[in-house]
Amino acid sequence: MRVNFYATLRPIVGAKSIDVSLPEGITVEQLLAEVIERYPRLHNELFDEQGALYRHVHVFINGRDAPFLSNALATALTSNDTIDIFPAVAGG
């Protein structure tokens, strides 16, 4: 599955997107754990001290914000899903 990164996350990953080969049915949470394992510096950008996803970080699954899906971060993924990860962005 393809994982797209935006803004300040791209320099950490070194690319706009990566392909992740994981078994069908893994959860959003498991996918994020795999991404963190590959790019440990992302941990502090995505998770707070208790290990919860920051409220200002958005993980979209096929255009829908994961925390608002019926199973939130426990939502199962398929290889056809597109995942977009956005950090907090401020402007003025």
Sequence and secondary structure as in RCSB ss.txt:
>XXXX:A:sequence
MRVNFYATLRPIVGAKSIDVSLPEGITVEQLLAEVIERYPRLHNELFDEQGALYRHVHVFINGRDAPFLSNALAT
ALTSNDTIDIFPAVAGG
>XXXX:A:secstr
 EEEE TTHHHHHTSSEEE    TT BHHHHHHHHHHH GGGHHHHB TTS B TT EEEETTEEGGGSTTGGG 
B  TT EEEEE      
